[in-house]
Amino acid sequence: MISTVAIANYRSLLDLTLALGPLNVITGPNGCGKSNVYRALRLLADTAHGGVIQSLAREGGLPSTFWAGPGTISRGMREGEVPV
């Protein structure tokens, strides 16, 4: 079983590390990145099964998978005071 997954520079996920258990539930407000966690896991699974090209095509091409947030992260963003 995979116990940890790290996602970096993927869409709205700049640097995320998740500890995984037998069952994982991801919740949060709209626009916080829940779907991007799922999409990153789907891309990883497709890559493991030899389908990275088709998976990237479904994503809209390689450029659409890159970090889409600001160039720098302020202290307020890091501390959750300001949205990213």
C-alpha positions as CSV (number, residue, x, y, z in Angstrom):
1,M,0.0,0.0,0.0
2,I,1.2,3.5,-0.8
3,S,1.5,5.4,2.5
4,T,2.5,8.9,1.3
5,V,2.0,10.8,-1.9
6,A,3.7,14.2,-2.7
7,I,2.4,16.5,-5.4
8,A,4.4,19.6,-6.5
9,N,3.8,22.2,-9.1
10,Y,0.7,20.6,-10.5
11,R,-2.1,22.9,-11.4
12,S,-3.2,24.6,-8.1
13,L,-1.0,22.4,-5.9
14,L,2.3,24.0,-5.3
15,D,3.7,21.6,-2.6
16,L,1.5,19.0,-1.0
17,T,2.4,15.9,0.9
18,L,-0.4,13.5,2.0
19,A,-0.2,10.7,4.5
20,L,-2.5,7.9,3.2
21,G,-4.4,5.2,5.1
22,P,-6.7,2.4,4.0
23,L,-9.5,4.9,3.3
24,N,-9.0,8.6,2.6
25,V,-11.6,11.4,2.3
26,I,-10.7,14.8,0.9
27,T,-13.0,17.6,1.8
28,G,-12.8,21.4,1.6
29,P,-14.4,24.5,0.1
30,N,-14.9,25.0,-3.6
31,G,-11.7,25.9,-5.4
32,C,-9.3,24.6,-2.8
33,G,-7.7,21.9,-5.0
34,K,-9.6,18.7,-4.2
35,S,-10.2,17.9,-7.9
36,N,-6.5,18.5,-8.6
37,V,-5.5,16.0,-6.0
38,Y,-7.7,13.4,-7.7
39,R,-6.4,14.4,-11.2
40,A,-2.8,14.1,-10.0
41,L,-3.5,10.6,-8.6
42,R,-5.2,9.7,-11.9
43,L,-2.2,10.9,-13.9
44,L,0.1,8.8,-11.6
45,A,-2.1,5.7,-12.1
46,D,-2.2,6.2,-15.9
47,T,1.5,6.6,-16.0
48,A,2.0,3.4,-14.1
49,H,-0.2,1.6,-16.6
50,G,1.7,3.0,-19.6
51,G,-0.9,5.6,-20.5
52,V,0.9,8.9,-19.8
53,I,0.5,10.3,-23.3
54,Q,-3.3,9.7,-23.4
55,S,-3.6,11.0,-19.8
56,L,-1.7,14.2,-20.6
57,A,-3.9,14.7,-23.7
58,R,-7.0,14.4,-21.6
59,E,-5.5,17.0,-19.3
60,G,-5.2,19.5,-22.2
61,G,-1.6,18.9,-22.9
62,L,1.5,19.1,-20.7
63,P,1.4,22.9,-20.2
64,S,-2.0,22.6,-18.6
65,T,-0.6,20.4,-15.8
66,F,2.0,23.0,-14.6
67,W,1.6,25.3,-11.5
68,A,-1.0,27.9,-12.3
69,G,-0.6,30.0,-9.2
70,P,1.4,33.2,-8.5
71,G,5.1,33.4,-9.1
72,T,5.9,34.0,-5.4
73,I,4.0,33.0,-2.3
74,S,3.7,35.7,0.4
75,R,3.7,35.1,4.1
76,G,0.0,35.7,4.3
77,M,-0.6,33.0,1.6
78,R,1.5,30.5,3.5
79,E,-0.3,31.2,6.7
80,G,-3.7,31.0,5.1
81,E,-4.6,34.6,5.6
82,V,-4.7,35.4,1.9
83,P,-6.0,33.1,-0.8
84,V,-3.4,31.8,-3.3
